[in-house]
Amino acid sequence: MNSKDHVKGEILRCGFVPVIRVADSQVAVRVAEAIRDGGAPLLEITMTVPGALDVIKQIARSLGDKVLVGAGTVLDSETARHAILAGAEFIISPTLDIETIQLCRRYGKIVMPGALTPSEILQAWEQGADFVKVFPADALGGPSYIRAVKAPLPQVDLVPTGGVDFNTAADFIRAGASAVGVGSGLIDKKIVVAEDWEQLSQKTKEFIQVIAAARKGADKH
């Protein structure tokens, strides 16, 4: 059982949330292991993965002392509750659902609803979101949009997701993102098909380095 402060701290420290969205439950477990071996302290299993709740339960049981597992693509509070009971330490949604935020607060879990416009972002924050997932992050100008939103809303921890990869992650961090969500930009289909878990671990290490370097650069300005 991890405290909410610990989970939030790990998300902020790592600076990125690996998003696992694959078509096979056992492959999802192997991807999770490779990401953990690469040094990422947390990861997200989307509810679109077949048997997602069982995958979360399995990872929480086998890797729970090494990695924080969260549930993604959570659309309602009932799904959020099932995910938490399965072992999810944080809940991420592509949309803003107030009941899901309330349930996560009731259970003492980190919640990251999705929003895009400044009005949605502020509403999510005022309702008690710990982070706001800006999705799709590449829809309205990418990093420049994050910078524009942070100007009037500096208190909101933004996590852009969608269109984030090795080429754009640093720009999002420098623009003011607290962390980034990364799916296909990290978990390449070719790597999954080839089951090249060593390469996935290496890519994870490199992503952590990219985030750290971007933060150092941002601190100098």
N, C-alpha and C positions, 0 to 999 in steps of 0.2 A: 504494500500500500504506500504509494508516494504522495507527498503533500502537494497541494495545488501550487504553492510557491516554488517547490522543487521542479515541477514539470514546466512551469512558466520560465524559470531560470535556465533550464536546459534548452528550451526553444530559442531563447534570446542568446544564449552562449554559442550554440551551434550555428544559428543564423539561417538554417534551411531545413525544410521538412520534406524528406523523400516520400513521394507519393507512389504507392504500389497499386497499379491497376493492370492486372493480367488475367488471362482467361482460365487459369488452372490453379486450384487451391494449393497443391503441393509445390508448384513453381513459385507461388507467392511466398511460401515459407522459405524456400531456398534463396529467393531474392532478398528477403528480410535478413537472413543470416549473412549474406554477402555484404549488405549495406552496413550491418553491425561490425563485420570484420574490417570494413573500411574506416571505422571510427565514428560513424554517426550515432548519437545517443538516443535517437528517436526515429520513428517512421510512421507512416499512415497507410492503413489498409482501407481501400475504398469499398463501400458496400456493393459495388458492382462486381467484385471478385466473387466467383461461385463459392458458396459456403463461407462467406466473409466472417460471420460470427465465430465459426469453428476455427478459422485461421487465426483470428484475434486471440481466441482462447488458447490455441496451441502455442503461439508465439509468446503470449504472456506467461505461459507455464514453463516453456523451455528456455526463453531468453529474457524473462522478466527482470532478472537481476542485472542484465547487461544493456537492455534497450527498452525505451518507453514506447509502447504501441498505442496508436490512436486510431479512431474510425473516421473515415472520410465519406463524402457524398451522402451524408446523413440528412434526410429531408424532413424528418418529423421527430417529435419528442419520444414516441414509442420506440422507434428504431434506436434513438440515442440511449434510452434506458437499457435496451437489450445489449447494446454494444458495451455499455459501462459494466453491466453484470458479467459480460464475457471477459472483461479485463481491460477495456480501453481506458487509457489515462487522459485522453483528450478527445474532443468531438469537433469535427470540421464539416461545414456545410457549404454548398455552392450558392445558397440563397439565405435570406434573412427570415428565420422563423422564431418568433418571440417565445413560444412555448418550449422550444428546444433550449434556448438560452436559460429560461427559468428552471428547467429540469436539471441542467448541468450545474447551475448554481446550488440547487437543492442537494445534489450529490457531491458537491465540492470538487467538480471537475472543470478543467480548462475548456472553454468553448470558443470556437472561431467561426462565426457565421460569415457567409459570403455577402458582399455588397459591391456596388460599382459607383453609384453617384454619391456626391458629398452628403446629400440628405439621408441616403440609406446608411452610409458609413457612420454618420453621427447618431442616427437612430439606434444602430446596433450597439454602439459604444455606450449610449445612455441607458440601454436596456441591460447592460452588464456584461457585454462581451469582453473577454480577456485580450483578444486580438481580433482584427477584422481582416478577413480574407478578401482582397480586392481581385475580383474575378469577373470576366477574363481580363487579366492585367495588360494584355497587348491590344485591347480593343480601342482605347482612347489615347494612345500616344505613349504607352509603356512608361518608362522611367520619368519622362517629363510630366506625365499625369500624376504620378506619385508625389513628385516634388511640388506640384501645384496644390494638391490636396493637403499636404503636410503644412503648408504655409499658414492656413487658417485653423488647421486641426492638429497642432503639434503634439497634443496629448495622446492621440490615438496610435496604437501599435498596429501598423499596416503590414500585411503579409501578401504581397502580390503573387498570384498563381495563374498560370496559363501563358505560354510564350516565354517562360524563364528557362534559360539554358546557360552553357558555359560562356557564351558571348554576351549575354544580357544581365546575368546575375549581379555582377559587380556594379553595373549602372543603376540597378534597382536599389542596391544597398547604399550607394553614394547619394541616391535621390532621397533617402530617408526611410526606406523600408526597415522594419525591425528584424525581418527574416523573409525568406522567399519559399514558396512551395514549388517543388520540382518533380515532374513526372517523367515524360518521355525524354526530356532534356538530360536526364541521368540514366534512366532505365531503358536503354536502347533495345528495340525489338530484336535486332540482330544478336545482341549479347544474350538475350533470353533464349532465343531459338538455339543458339550454339551452346548454351549453358556454360558460358565463360564467366564463372562467378569471380574468378581472380581479377579479371578486367573490370568487373562491376565494383569490386572492392577498391581497386586503384582509382577508378573514376570518382568514387565517393570521397576518397582522401583528397583528390585534386579539387573537388568542389568545396570542401571545407577550407582548403588553402586559398581558393579564389575569394571566398567570403571574408576570411581573415585579412587578406591583403587589401580588399576594398574598404574594410572598416579602418584599417590603418591610414589609408589614403584619405578617407573622409575626415578622420580626426585632425589631419594636418591643415585642413582648410578652415 
